[in-house]
Amino acid sequence: MLGQLHDLDLQLLRLFVSVVECGGFSAAQGELGLSQSSISQQMARLETRLGYRLCSRGKGGFKITPKGEQLLLAIRALFESIEAFRHQSNGVAGRLIGEVRLGLSEALDQSVLQRVAEAIRRFRERDESVRIELISAMPGEMERLLLQQRLDLAIGYFSQAQSAFDYRELFTETQHLYCAPGHPLFTDGAPDDQALQACDRVDHPYRFLRSDEPFQGKMCSARSEQVEGTLAFILSGKHVGYLPDHFARSWEDKGLLRAVRQGDMSFEVAFHLARHRAQVPGDAQKAFEEDLLAAFA
Protein backbone atom coordinates (compact mmCIF):
# COMPACT_ATOMS: atom_id res chain seq x y z
CA MET A 1 0.00 0.00 0.00
CA LEU A 2 1.32 3.46 -0.89
CA GLY A 3 1.90 5.88 1.97
CA GLN A 4 3.60 9.12 0.98
CA LEU A 5 4.13 9.58 -2.75
CA HIS A 6 7.74 9.95 -3.85
CA ASP A 7 9.21 10.85 -7.22
CA LEU A 8 9.96 7.18 -7.83
CA ASP A 9 6.31 6.31 -7.23
CA LEU A 10 5.23 8.89 -9.80
CA GLN A 11 7.69 7.44 -12.31
CA LEU A 12 6.28 3.94 -11.75
CA LEU A 13 2.71 5.19 -12.10
CA ARG A 14 3.59 6.93 -15.38
CA LEU A 15 5.18 3.71 -16.59
CA PHE A 16 1.99 1.79 -15.78
CA VAL A 17 -0.13 4.27 -17.74
CA SER A 18 2.21 4.00 -20.74
CA VAL A 19 2.08 0.19 -20.66
CA VAL A 20 -1.72 0.23 -20.58
CA GLU A 21 -1.98 2.82 -23.37
CA CYS A 22 0.52 0.88 -25.54
CA GLY A 23 -1.28 -2.40 -24.87
CA GLY A 24 1.49 -4.38 -23.21
CA PHE A 25 5.11 -4.59 -22.15
CA SER A 26 6.51 -5.37 -25.57
CA ALA A 27 4.62 -2.57 -27.28
CA ALA A 28 5.72 -0.07 -24.60
CA GLN A 29 9.44 -0.65 -25.14
CA GLY A 30 9.75 1.97 -27.87
CA GLU A 31 7.59 4.47 -26.01
CA LEU A 32 9.55 4.14 -22.76
CA GLY A 33 12.98 3.44 -24.18
CA LEU A 34 13.33 0.44 -21.86
CA SER A 35 13.77 -3.28 -22.40
CA GLN A 36 10.85 -5.61 -21.77
CA SER A 37 12.62 -7.16 -18.77
CA SER A 38 13.23 -3.70 -17.24
CA ILE A 39 9.57 -2.76 -17.71
CA SER A 40 8.54 -6.05 -16.10
CA GLN A 41 10.81 -5.42 -13.11
CA GLN A 42 9.46 -1.92 -12.54
CA MET A 43 5.85 -3.10 -12.85
CA ALA A 44 6.60 -5.78 -10.26
CA ARG A 45 8.07 -3.11 -7.97
CA LEU A 46 4.92 -0.99 -8.32
CA GLU A 47 2.66 -3.95 -7.57
CA THR A 48 4.76 -4.71 -4.50
CA ARG A 49 4.38 -1.09 -3.34
CA LEU A 50 0.62 -1.23 -3.90
CA GLY A 51 0.05 -4.73 -2.57
CA TYR A 52 -2.10 -5.99 -5.47
CA ARG A 53 -1.84 -7.10 -9.10
CA LEU A 54 -2.35 -4.54 -11.82
CA CYS A 55 -2.29 -6.70 -14.89
CA SER A 56 -1.78 -10.24 -16.14
CA ARG A 57 0.77 -11.08 -18.80
CA GLY A 58 1.45 -14.44 -20.35
CA LYS A 59 0.21 -16.69 -23.14
CA GLY A 60 -3.21 -15.03 -22.95
CA GLY A 61 -1.59 -11.66 -23.63
CA PHE A 62 -1.65 -8.42 -21.63
CA LYS A 63 -4.80 -7.76 -19.61
CA ILE A 64 -5.43 -5.15 -16.91
CA THR A 65 -7.07 -6.33 -13.67
CA PRO A 66 -10.21 -4.69 -12.17
CA LYS A 67 -8.05 -3.12 -9.48
CA GLY A 68 -5.67 -1.97 -12.18
CA GLU A 69 -8.56 -0.26 -13.98
CA GLN A 70 -9.54 1.56 -10.79
CA LEU A 71 -5.95 2.65 -10.23
CA LEU A 72 -5.68 3.84 -13.83
CA LEU A 73 -8.62 6.20 -13.30
CA ALA A 74 -7.08 7.48 -10.08
CA ILE A 75 -3.67 8.01 -11.73
CA ARG A 76 -5.14 10.01 -14.60
CA ALA A 77 -7.05 12.20 -12.14
CA LEU A 78 -3.82 12.67 -10.16
CA PHE A 79 -1.81 13.69 -13.23
CA GLU A 80 -4.53 16.11 -14.31
CA SER A 81 -4.37 17.73 -10.86
CA ILE A 82 -0.58 17.92 -11.04
CA GLU A 83 -0.78 19.59 -14.45
CA ALA A 84 -3.40 22.05 -13.22
CA PHE A 85 -1.20 22.86 -10.23
CA ARG A 86 1.78 23.42 -12.53
CA HIS A 87 -0.16 25.87 -14.69
CA GLN A 88 -1.52 27.72 -11.67
CA SER A 89 1.85 27.93 -9.93
CA ASN A 90 3.49 29.21 -13.12
CA GLY A 91 0.71 31.77 -13.49
CA VAL A 92 1.20 33.02 -9.93
CA ALA A 93 4.93 33.44 -10.54
CA GLY A 94 4.36 36.31 -12.96
CA ARG A 95 1.13 37.69 -11.52
CA LEU A 96 0.80 40.63 -9.15
CA ILE A 97 -1.29 39.70 -6.13
CA GLY A 98 -2.19 41.25 -2.78
CA GLU A 99 -3.45 44.72 -1.87
CA VAL A 100 -2.50 48.34 -2.55
CA ARG A 101 -3.74 51.10 -0.21
CA LEU A 102 -3.49 54.67 -1.52
CA GLY A 103 -4.30 57.77 0.52
CA LEU A 104 -5.66 60.82 -1.31
CA SER A 105 -5.88 64.39 -0.10
CA GLU A 106 -9.24 66.16 -0.01
CA ALA A 107 -10.76 68.30 -2.77
CA LEU A 108 -8.30 67.34 -5.49
CA ASP A 109 -8.55 68.96 -8.90
CA GLN A 110 -10.37 67.04 -11.63
CA SER A 111 -7.15 66.75 -13.63
CA VAL A 112 -5.43 65.12 -10.65
CA LEU A 113 -8.20 62.55 -10.25
CA GLN A 114 -7.97 61.82 -13.97
CA ARG A 115 -4.27 61.07 -13.56
CA VAL A 116 -4.98 58.77 -10.63
CA ALA A 117 -7.58 57.05 -12.82
CA GLU A 118 -4.97 56.73 -15.58
CA ALA A 119 -2.60 55.04 -13.12
CA ILE A 120 -5.34 52.59 -12.13
CA ARG A 121 -6.04 51.87 -15.81
CA ARG A 122 -2.35 51.18 -16.45
CA PHE A 123 -2.18 48.89 -13.43
CA ARG A 124 -5.34 46.95 -14.36
CA GLU A 125 -3.79 46.17 -17.75
CA ARG A 126 -1.03 44.23 -15.99
CA ASP A 127 -1.28 40.54 -15.12
CA GLU A 128 -2.69 41.13 -11.66
CA SER A 129 -5.21 40.07 -9.06
CA VAL A 130 -4.94 42.96 -6.63
CA ARG A 131 -7.41 44.75 -4.38
CA ILE A 132 -6.90 48.54 -4.57
CA GLU A 133 -8.22 50.68 -1.71
CA LEU A 134 -8.45 54.48 -1.98
CA ILE A 135 -8.66 56.36 1.33
CA SER A 136 -9.44 60.07 1.49
CA ALA A 137 -7.92 61.81 4.50
CA MET A 138 -6.25 64.97 5.73
CA PRO A 139 -2.45 65.17 5.32
CA GLY A 140 -1.81 64.70 9.05
CA GLU A 141 -4.01 61.62 9.12
CA MET A 142 -2.32 60.20 6.02
CA GLU A 143 1.11 60.64 7.61
CA ARG A 144 -0.14 58.82 10.72
CA LEU A 145 -1.50 55.95 8.60
CA LEU A 146 1.77 55.77 6.68
CA LEU A 147 3.73 55.57 9.94
CA GLN A 148 1.44 52.78 11.11
CA GLN A 149 1.95 51.10 7.70
CA ARG A 150 -1.81 51.10 7.14
CA LEU A 151 -1.22 52.94 3.86
CA ASP A 152 1.25 51.94 1.18
CA LEU A 153 1.27 55.29 -0.64
CA ALA A 154 -0.29 58.71 -0.14
CA ILE A 155 -0.80 61.79 -2.31
CA GLY A 156 -1.08 65.09 -0.46
CA TYR A 157 0.63 68.27 0.71
CA PHE A 158 3.05 67.14 3.41
CA SER A 159 5.50 68.85 5.72
CA GLN A 160 8.35 66.79 4.21
CA ALA A 161 9.82 66.85 7.72
CA GLN A 162 9.26 63.14 8.33
CA SER A 163 12.62 61.43 7.97
CA ALA A 164 10.78 58.10 7.81
CA PHE A 165 9.20 58.99 4.45
CA ASP A 166 10.32 59.16 0.85
CA TYR A 167 8.70 61.99 -1.11
CA ARG A 168 8.25 62.43 -4.87
CA GLU A 169 6.73 65.71 -6.09
CA LEU A 170 3.77 65.15 -8.43
CA PHE A 171 2.17 68.55 -9.06
CA THR A 172 1.49 71.99 -7.57
CA GLU A 173 -1.74 73.69 -6.59
CA THR A 174 -2.38 77.45 -6.48
CA GLN A 175 -4.03 78.92 -3.39
CA HIS A 176 -5.69 82.35 -3.34
CA LEU A 177 -6.96 84.43 -0.46
CA TYR A 178 -10.76 84.79 -0.77
CA CYS A 179 -13.62 86.81 0.67
CA ALA A 180 -17.37 86.77 0.01
CA PRO A 181 -20.26 89.25 -0.37
CA GLY A 182 -20.83 91.14 2.86
CA HIS A 183 -17.15 91.30 3.70
CA PRO A 184 -15.56 94.80 3.60
CA LEU A 185 -12.90 93.62 1.12
CA PHE A 186 -15.43 92.26 -1.39
CA THR A 187 -16.01 95.71 -2.89
CA ASP A 188 -12.47 96.95 -2.33
CA GLY A 189 -10.53 96.38 -5.52
CA ALA A 190 -7.09 96.93 -3.96
CA PRO A 191 -7.17 96.73 -0.16
CA ASP A 192 -3.98 97.92 1.57
CA ASP A 193 -2.08 95.98 4.22
CA GLN A 194 -3.88 97.82 7.02
CA ALA A 195 -7.27 96.72 5.66
CA LEU A 196 -6.01 93.14 5.38
CA GLN A 197 -4.72 93.11 8.95
CA ALA A 198 -8.18 94.11 10.16
CA CYS A 199 -9.63 90.88 8.66
CA ASP A 200 -10.53 87.80 10.66
CA ARG A 201 -8.88 84.88 8.85
CA VAL A 202 -9.64 81.17 8.85
CA ASP A 203 -6.91 79.07 10.43
CA HIS A 204 -5.97 75.71 8.92
CA PRO A 205 -4.44 73.67 11.78
CA TYR A 206 -2.29 71.61 9.42
CA ARG A 207 -1.22 74.59 7.34
CA PHE A 208 2.48 74.05 8.11
CA LEU A 209 2.88 76.18 4.98
CA ARG A 210 1.69 79.16 6.96
CA SER A 211 5.15 80.71 6.85
CA ASP A 212 4.83 80.72 3.05
CA GLU A 213 1.40 82.36 3.05
CA PRO A 214 1.62 86.00 1.96
CA PHE A 215 -1.23 86.94 4.30
CA GLN A 216 -0.17 86.65 7.95
CA GLY A 217 -3.19 88.20 9.67
CA LYS A 218 -3.08 88.07 13.46
CA MET A 219 -6.83 88.12 13.95
CA CYS A 220 -8.18 84.56 13.83
CA SER A 221 -11.42 83.27 15.40
CA ALA A 222 -12.23 80.55 12.83
CA ARG A 223 -10.61 77.16 12.37
CA SER A 224 -11.21 74.30 9.95
CA GLU A 225 -9.21 71.27 8.83
CA GLN A 226 -11.31 70.74 5.69
CA VAL A 227 -11.56 72.90 2.59
CA GLU A 228 -15.37 72.76 2.81
CA GLY A 229 -15.28 74.18 6.35
CA THR A 230 -12.98 77.00 5.27
CA LEU A 231 -15.38 77.79 2.42
CA ALA A 232 -18.33 77.98 4.82
CA PHE A 233 -16.50 80.50 7.02
CA ILE A 234 -15.59 82.63 3.99
CA LEU A 235 -19.14 82.52 2.55
CA SER A 236 -20.43 83.93 5.83
CA GLY A 237 -18.93 87.27 4.80
CA LYS A 238 -17.12 87.54 8.14
CA HIS A 239 -13.81 85.84 7.35
CA VAL A 240 -11.10 85.62 4.72
CA GLY A 241 -9.20 82.44 4.00
CA TYR A 242 -7.17 80.45 1.55
CA LEU A 243 -8.74 78.01 -0.92
CA PRO A 244 -7.39 76.09 -3.92
CA ASP A 245 -8.21 78.06 -7.06
CA HIS A 246 -9.78 75.04 -8.80
CA PHE A 247 -12.08 74.50 -5.82
CA ALA A 248 -13.13 78.16 -5.58
CA ARG A 249 -13.61 78.71 -9.33
CA SER A 250 -17.27 77.70 -9.56
CA TRP A 251 -18.13 79.92 -6.56
CA GLU A 252 -16.28 82.82 -8.18
CA ASP A 253 -18.23 82.30 -11.39
CA LYS A 254 -21.45 82.67 -9.39
CA GLY A 255 -20.20 85.91 -7.81
CA LEU A 256 -20.07 84.31 -4.34
CA LEU A 257 -16.29 84.51 -3.90
CA ARG A 258 -13.61 87.01 -4.83
CA ALA A 259 -9.85 86.61 -4.75
CA VAL A 260 -8.18 89.30 -2.63
CA ARG A 261 -5.15 90.94 -4.28
CA GLN A 262 -4.70 87.95 -6.53
CA GLY A 263 -1.05 87.38 -7.28
CA ASP A 264 0.74 88.94 -4.34
CA MET A 265 -1.62 87.21 -1.88
CA SER A 266 -1.41 83.86 -3.72
CA PHE A 267 1.08 81.00 -3.31
CA GLU A 268 1.85 77.52 -4.61
CA VAL A 269 1.45 74.27 -2.69
CA ALA A 270 3.49 71.22 -3.74
CA PHE A 271 1.77 67.83 -3.62
CA HIS A 272 3.92 64.73 -3.17
CA LEU A 273 3.65 60.99 -3.38
CA ALA A 274 4.83 59.71 0.00
CA ARG A 275 5.65 56.25 1.29
CA HIS A 276 7.23 54.82 4.43
CA ARG A 277 10.93 54.26 3.84
CA ALA A 278 11.09 51.24 6.18
CA GLN A 279 8.07 49.52 4.66
CA VAL A 280 9.35 46.98 2.13
CA PRO A 281 6.94 47.24 -0.82
CA GLY A 282 5.67 44.12 -2.53
CA ASP A 283 5.66 43.69 -6.28
CA ALA A 284 2.09 45.03 -6.51
CA GLN A 285 2.95 48.19 -4.54
CA LYS A 286 6.07 48.77 -6.66
CA ALA A 287 4.12 48.37 -9.89
CA PHE A 288 1.33 50.71 -8.77
CA GLU A 289 3.86 53.35 -7.70
CA GLU A 290 5.50 53.08 -11.14
CA ASP A 291 2.13 53.59 -12.80
CA LEU A 292 1.33 56.61 -10.62
CA LEU A 293 4.64 58.26 -11.44
CA ALA A 294 4.14 57.53 -15.14
CA ALA A 295 0.63 59.01 -15.06
CA PHE A 296 1.87 62.20 -13.41
CA ALA A 297 4.93 62.49 -15.62
C-alpha positions in Angstrom: 0.0 0.0 0.0 1.3 3.5 -0.9 1.9 5.9 2.0 3.6 9.1 1.0 4.1 9.6 -2.7 7.7 10.0 -3.9 9.2 10.9 -7.2 10.0 7.2 -7.8 6.3 6.3 -7.2 5.2 8.9 -9.8 7.7 7.4 -12.3 6.3 3.9 -11.7 2.7 5.2 -12.1 3.6 6.9 -15.4 5.2 3.7 -16.6 2.0 1.8 -15.8 -0.1 4.3 -17.7 2.2 4.0 -20.7 2.1 0.2 -20.7 -1.7 0.2 -20.6 -2.0 2.8 -23.4 0.5 0.9 -25.5 -1.3 -2.4 -24.9 1.5 -4.4 -23.2 5.1 -4.6 -22.2 6.5 -5.4 -25.6 4.6 -2.6 -27.3 5.7 -0.1 -24.6 9.4 -0.6 -25.1 9.8 2.0 -27.9 7.6 4.5 -26.0 9.5 4.1 -22.8 13.0 3.4 -24.2 13.3 0.4 -21.9 13.8 -3.3 -22.4 10.9 -5.6 -21.8 12.6 -7.2 -18.8 13.2 -3.7 -17.2 9.6 -2.8 -17.7 8.5 -6.1 -16.1 10.8 -5.4 -13.1 9.5 -1.9 -12.5 5.8 -3.1 -12.8 6.6 -5.8 -10.3 8.1 -3.1 -8.0 4.9 -1.0 -8.3 2.7 -4.0 -7.6 4.8 -4.7 -4.5 4.4 -1.1 -3.3 0.6 -1.2 -3.9 0.0 -4.7 -2.6 -2.1 -6.0 -5.5 -1.8 -7.1 -9.1 -2.4 -4.5 -11.8 -2.3 -6.7 -14.9 -1.8 -10.2 -16.1 0.8 -11.1 -18.8 1.5 -14.4 -20.4 0.2 -16.7 -23.1 -3.2 -15.0 -23.0 -1.6 -11.7 -23.6 -1.7 -8.4 -21.6 -4.8 -7.8 -19.6 -5.4 -5.2 -16.9 -7.1 -6.3 -13.7 -10.2 -4.7 -12.2 -8.0 -3.1 -9.5 -5.7 -2.0 -12.2 -8.6 -0.3 -14.0 -9.5 1.6 -10.8 -5.9 2.7 -10.2 -5.7 3.8 -13.8 -8.6 6.2 -13.3 -7.1 7.5 -10.1 -3.7 8.0 -11.7 -5.1 10.0 -14.6 -7.0 12.2 -12.1 -3.8 12.7 -10.2 -1.8 13.7 -13.2 -4.5 16.1 -14.3 -4.4 17.7 -10.9 -0.6 17.9 -11.0 -0.8 19.6 -14.4 -3.4 22.1 -13.2 -1.2 22.9 -10.2 1.8 23.4 -12.5 -0.2 25.9 -14.7 -1.5 27.7 -11.7 1.8 27.9 -9.9 3.5 29.2 -13.1 0.7 31.8 -13.5 1.2 33.0 -9.9 4.9 33.4 -10.5 4.4 36.3 -13.0 1.1 37.7 -11.5 0.8 40.6 -9.1 -1.3 39.7 -6.1 -2.2 41.3 -2.8 -3.4 44.7 -1.9 -2.5 48.3 -2.6 -3.7 51.1 -0.2 -3.5 54.7 -1.5 -4.3 57.8 0.5 -5.7 60.8 -1.3 -5.9 64.4 -0.1 -9.2 66.2 0.0 -10.8 68.3 -2.8 -8.3 67.3 -5.5 -8.6 69.0 -8.9 -10.4 67.0 -11.6 -7.1 66.7 -13.6 -5.4 65.1 -10.6 -8.2 62.6 -10.3 -8.0 61.8 -14.0 -4.3 61.1 -13.6 -5.0 58.8 -10.6 -7.6 57.0 -12.8 -5.0 56.7 -15.6 -2.6 55.0 -13.1 -5.3 52.6 -12.1 -6.0 51.9 -15.8 -2.4 51.2 -16.4 -2.2 48.9 -13.4 -5.3 47.0 -14.4 -3.8 46.2 -17.8 -1.0 44.2 -16.0 -1.3 40.5 -15.1 -2.7 41.1 -11.7 -5.2 40.1 -9.1 -4.9 43.0 -6.6 -7.4 44.8 -4.4 -6.9 48.5 -4.6 -8.2 50.7 -1.7 -8.5 54.5 -2.0 -8.7 56.4 1.3 -9.4 60.1 1.5 -7.9 61.8 4.5 -6.2 65.0 5.7 -2.4 65.2 5.3 -1.8 64.7 9.0 -4.0 61.6 9.1 -2.3 60.2 6.0 1.1 60.6 7.6 -0.1 58.8 10.7 -1.5 56.0 8.6 1.8 55.8 6.7 3.7 55.6 9.9 1.4 52.8 11.1 1.9 51.1 7.7 -1.8 51.1 7.1 -1.2 52.9 3.9 1.3 51.9 1.2 1.3 55.3 -0.6 -0.3 58.7 -0.1 -0.8 61.8 -2.3 -1.1 65.1 -0.5 0.6 68.3 0.7 3.0 67.1 3.4 5.5 68.8 5.7 8.4 66.8 4.2 9.8 66.9 7.7 9.3 63.1 8.3 12.6 61.4 8.0 10.8 58.1 7.8 9.2 59.0 4.5 10.3 59.2 0.8 8.7 62.0 -1.1 8.3 62.4 -4.9 6.7 65.7 -6.1 3.8 65.2 -8.4 2.2 68.6 -9.1 1.5 72.0 -7.6 -1.7 73.7 -6.6 -2.4 77.5 -6.5 -4.0 78.9 -3.4 -5.7 82.4 -3.3 -7.0 84.4 -0.5 -10.8 84.8 -0.8 -13.6 86.8 0.7 -17.4 86.8 0.0 -20.3 89.3 -0.4 -20.8 91.1 2.9 -17.1 91.3 3.7 -15.6 94.8 3.6 -12.9 93.6 1.1 -15.4 92.3 -1.4 -16.0 95.7 -2.9 -12.5 96.9 -2.3 -10.5 96.4 -5.5 -7.1 96.9 -4.0 -7.2 96.7 -0.2 -4.0 97.9 1.6 -2.1 96.0 4.2 -3.9 97.8 7.0 -7.3 96.7 5.7 -6.0 93.1 5.4 -4.7 93.1 9.0 -8.2 94.1 10.2 -9.6 90.9 8.7 -10.5 87.8 10.7 -8.9 84.9 8.8 -9.6 81.2 8.8 -6.9 79.1 10.4 -6.0 75.7 8.9 -4.4 73.7 11.8 -2.3 71.6 9.4 -1.2 74.6 7.3 2.5 74.0 8.1 2.9 76.2 5.0 1.7 79.2 7.0 5.1 80.7 6.8 4.8 80.7 3.1 1.4 82.4 3.0 1.6 86.0 2.0 -1.2 86.9 4.3 -0.2 86.6 7.9 -3.2 88.2 9.7 -3.1 88.1 13.5 -6.8 88.1 14.0 -8.2 84.6 13.8 -11.4 83.3 15.4 -12.2 80.5 12.8 -10.6 77.2 12.4 -11.2 74.3 10.0 -9.2 71.3 8.8 -11.3 70.7 5.7 -11.6 72.9 2.6 -15.4 72.8 2.8 -15.3 74.2 6.3 -13.0 77.0 5.3 -15.4 77.8 2.4 -18.3 78.0 4.8 -16.5 80.5 7.0 -15.6 82.6 4.0 -19.1 82.5 2.6 -20.4 83.9 5.8 -18.9 87.3 4.8 -17.1 87.5 8.1 -13.8 85.8 7.3 -11.1 85.6 4.7 -9.2 82.4 4.0 -7.2 80.5 1.5 -8.7 78.0 -0.9 -7.4 76.1 -3.9 -8.2 78.1 -7.1 -9.8 75.0 -8.8 -12.1 74.5 -5.8 -13.1 78.2 -5.6 -13.6 78.7 -9.3 -17.3 77.7 -9.6 -18.1 79.9 -6.6 -16.3 82.8 -8.2 -18.2 82.3 -11.4 -21.4 82.7 -9.4 -20.2 85.9 -7.8 -20.1 84.3 -4.3 -16.3 84.5 -3.9 -13.6 87.0 -4.8 -9.8 86.6 -4.8 -8.2 89.3 -2.6 -5.2 90.9 -4.3 -4.7 87.9 -6.5 -1.0 87.4 -7.3 0.7 88.9 -4.3 -1.6 87.2 -1.9 -1.4 83.9 -3.7 1.1 81.0 -3.3 1.8 77.5 -4.6 1.5 74.3 -2.7 3.5 71.2 -3.7 1.8 67.8 -3.6 3.9 64.7 -3.2 3.7 61.0 -3.4 4.8 59.7 0.0 5.7 56.3 1.3 7.2 54.8 4.4 10.9 54.3 3.8 11.1 51.2 6.2 8.1 49.5 4.7 9.3 47.0 2.1 6.9 47.2 -0.8 5.7 44.1 -2.5 5.7 43.7 -6.3 2.1 45.0 -6.5 2.9 48.2 -4.5 6.1 48.8 -6.7 4.1 48.4 -9.9 1.3 50.7 -8.8 3.9 53.3 -7.7 5.5 53.1 -11.1 2.1 53.6 -12.8 1.3 56.6 -10.6 4.6 58.3 -11.4 4.1 57.5 -15.1 0.6 59.0 -15.1 1.9 62.2 -13.4 4.9 62.5 -15.6 
